[in-house]
Amino acid sequence: MPWKSVSIMESRREFVRLAQRGGVSVAELCRRFGISRQTGFGYLRRHREDGDPGLEDRSRRPRTSPLRSPADMESRILALRDENKSWGGRKLARILRDQGIADVPSPSTVTEVLRRHGKLDAAEAVKHQPVQRFERPAPNDLWQMDFKGHVAMDHGRCHPLTVLDDHSRYSLGLFACGDETLATVRGHLTGIFRRHGLPLAMLADNGSPWGGSGAAGYTTFEVWLMRVGVRLYHGRPYHPQTQGKDERFHRTLNVELLQALRITDLDVAQAAFDRWRRKYNEERPHEALSLAVPASRYRASPVCFPEVLPAPDYYTTDQVRRVSHDGAARFQGRRVKLSQAFAGQDVAFRPGGTDGVWRAFFMRFEIAEADLRGSAEEAAIVRSCSGRGSQT
């Protein structure tokens, strides 16, 4: 499947939103979206004058109109609930206020309206206890990514790939994939990097293609990310809560879209994903964000994706060695086993905090610590820095 992920209209909306949020110049965003500066500034001007309708050829009716009576308000609440069957009183009240509706009732009143009309089941009526949440302090400090469990289509299976910003819960990408291969993931991530810039780090589980075996646990995918300039961390095995935000996103995706969606092919799935992702990012109040929308907290990264991967560059004081095809480097007469993912690449050795212990680096990332004090032909790896089992 080609790397197309959003329609032309969705691309225009996202371009305008990212430009308004700042962090990256309009000229740089134009380059990332593949449009001229004249076209980009034209979209911004039309959006200022007419909003979203200014970005498309056809007109759109106003989404809201003044309310005239409590009966009208109740009808509006029920209609909004019918459009969003999993949303409760807090989300619905927030949406009505964001739409500029006057005299919106309190969330508890909205909940009572839903209850009177039989729109709430017993599970929804239970009050949830407050939870303690952890998040990175700024957008693009950490992205979480994973494949949601595959979904049946009329012919074959769809594998939804999700990428989420830890700080803002902004959905950076939601892709309908035909497989879970390295080529598929790299293709979609490259598109995200070009559009949104680079994060400081990414978090994934230990499954394929980002996880795998090896003396130090490194994979081809992980080495590619390091060349791009991004460190990959892995959750603890059998602890999916490490990627809790992305797991929660999967649950929301399943409840609000996939359960009621019949997927005939990947194109149909992607079109549905695009519509829902925009709603999730820009319209759906998020409980973990005090009912703000994720788009209000996200800004594009100023760090651009390198179209040509840089070669490793080290200090003149470093001891540089090339990794052989079997994943080992020869250093001080010893064989230091790293990972076959580094085959053909140069790594640097620097003294550690203990005599005879050396730290191995690839690019700017420390990848291992080797103990050369013994008499064995192969040095002992006393510490791997692959990020496996890392907590965030």
Secondary structure, 3 states (H helix, E strand, C coil): CCCCCCCHHHHHHHHHHHHHHCCCCHHHHHHHHCCCHHHHHHHHHHHHHHCHHHHCCCCCCCCCCCCCCHHHHHHHHHHHHHHCCCCCHHHHHHHHHHCCCCCCCCHHHHHHHHHHCCCCCHHHHCCCCCCCCCCCCCCCCCEEEEECCCEECCCCEEEEEEEEECCCCCEEEEEEECCCCHHHHHHHHHHHHHHHCCCCEEEECCCCCCCCCCCCCCCHHHHHHHHHCCEEEECCCCCHHHHHHHHHHHHHHHHHCHHHCCCCCHHHHHHHHHHHHHHHHHCCCEHHHCCECHHHCCCCCCCCCCCCCCCCCCCCCCEEEECCCCCEEEECCEEEECCHHHCCCEEEEEECCCCCEEEEEECCEEEEEEECCCCCCECEEEEECCCCCCCC
